[in-house]
Amino acid sequence: MKPRVQPYGTKNISGANIEKLRKARGMRQFELVQQMQLRGVDINPSSLSKLEGQVRIASDRELYAIAQIFSVPMEELIHPKEEKAE
Protein backbone atom coordinates (compact mmCIF):
# COMPACT_ATOMS: atom_id res chain seq x y z
CA MET A 1 0.00 0.00 0.00
CA LYS A 2 1.33 3.38 -0.82
CA PRO A 3 1.38 5.89 2.04
CA ARG A 4 -0.87 8.93 2.19
CA VAL A 5 0.78 11.86 0.43
CA GLN A 6 -1.79 14.57 1.14
CA PRO A 7 -2.70 15.67 4.68
CA TYR A 8 -6.25 14.93 5.86
CA GLY A 9 -8.90 17.51 5.06
CA THR A 10 -11.70 18.86 7.24
CA LYS A 11 -14.90 17.81 5.43
CA ASN A 12 -15.64 14.80 7.69
CA ILE A 13 -14.34 13.21 10.89
CA SER A 14 -14.73 9.57 9.90
CA GLY A 15 -12.43 9.28 6.87
CA ALA A 16 -9.18 8.65 8.71
CA ASN A 17 -10.88 6.06 10.92
CA ILE A 18 -12.36 4.30 7.90
CA GLU A 19 -8.93 4.20 6.29
CA LYS A 20 -7.44 2.68 9.48
CA LEU A 21 -10.17 0.03 9.67
CA ARG A 22 -9.75 -0.86 6.01
CA LYS A 23 -5.97 -1.15 6.23
CA ALA A 24 -6.15 -3.13 9.49
CA ARG A 25 -8.24 -5.70 7.63
CA GLY A 26 -5.85 -5.80 4.68
CA MET A 27 -8.58 -4.50 2.36
CA ARG A 28 -7.86 -2.43 -0.72
CA GLN A 29 -10.02 0.60 -1.58
CA PHE A 30 -11.37 -1.20 -4.64
CA GLU A 31 -12.58 -4.09 -2.46
CA LEU A 32 -14.36 -1.70 -0.10
CA VAL A 33 -15.94 0.06 -3.09
CA GLN A 34 -17.23 -3.31 -4.37
CA GLN A 35 -18.70 -4.20 -0.98
CA MET A 36 -20.40 -0.81 -0.75
CA GLN A 37 -21.82 -1.16 -4.25
CA LEU A 38 -23.25 -4.57 -3.33
CA ARG A 39 -25.10 -2.78 -0.53
CA GLY A 40 -26.59 -0.25 -2.95
CA VAL A 41 -24.16 2.63 -2.34
CA ASP A 42 -23.14 4.28 -5.61
CA ILE A 43 -19.45 5.06 -5.07
CA ASN A 44 -16.25 4.83 -7.10
CA PRO A 45 -12.60 4.49 -5.97
CA SER A 46 -11.90 8.20 -6.43
CA SER A 47 -14.88 9.14 -4.27
CA LEU A 48 -13.82 6.69 -1.54
CA SER A 49 -10.30 8.10 -1.63
CA LYS A 50 -11.69 11.60 -1.11
CA LEU A 51 -13.91 10.35 1.72
CA GLU A 52 -10.94 8.68 3.44
CA GLY A 53 -8.82 11.79 2.85
CA GLN A 54 -11.56 13.87 4.48
CA VAL A 55 -11.86 16.15 1.46
CA ARG A 56 -15.54 15.38 0.90
CA ILE A 57 -18.57 14.87 3.11
CA ALA A 58 -19.56 11.29 4.02
CA SER A 59 -23.26 10.48 3.64
CA ASP A 60 -25.21 8.56 6.26
CA ARG A 61 -25.81 5.76 3.72
CA GLU A 62 -22.07 5.44 3.13
CA LEU A 63 -21.31 5.34 6.86
CA TYR A 64 -24.04 2.78 7.45
CA ALA A 65 -22.72 0.50 4.68
CA ILE A 66 -19.13 0.83 5.89
CA ALA A 67 -20.17 0.02 9.47
CA GLN A 68 -21.96 -3.10 8.19
CA ILE A 69 -18.95 -4.17 6.11
CA PHE A 70 -16.56 -3.84 9.05
CA SER A 71 -19.12 -5.14 11.60
CA VAL A 72 -18.69 -2.13 13.85
CA PRO A 73 -21.21 0.35 15.27
CA MET A 74 -21.46 3.56 13.23
CA GLU A 75 -20.19 5.46 16.27
CA GLU A 76 -16.82 3.69 15.93
CA LEU A 77 -16.35 5.32 12.52
CA ILE A 78 -16.45 8.68 14.26
CA HIS A 79 -14.82 7.81 17.60
CA PRO A 80 -12.57 4.74 17.47
CA LYS A 81 -12.46 2.62 20.64
CA GLU A 82 -8.89 3.60 21.50
CA GLU A 83 -9.79 7.31 21.43
CA LYS A 84 -12.93 7.11 23.57
CA ALA A 85 -12.70 8.61 27.05
CA GLU A 86 -13.64 6.15 29.79
C-alpha positions, 0 to 999 in steps of 0.5 A: 500500500502506498502511504498517504501523500496529502494531509487529511482535510476537514470535510468529515471526521470519519475518513481517517478512521475508515482508512485505518479500519480498512488497512487493518483488515488488509482490504484495498479501496477497490474491495471496499468500493465493491462491498459498498456497491453490493449494498446499494451505495453508488461510489467509485474508488476516487470518491472513496479516496476523497472520503478517506482523505476527508476532502468530501462529506460522508453520507449517512448511507455510506457510513451505514454501509461501511459500518456493516462491512466492518461489523462495527457500530457507526459510532466507531467510525467517528470515535474509534475505541482507542480514542474514547474517554472512559 
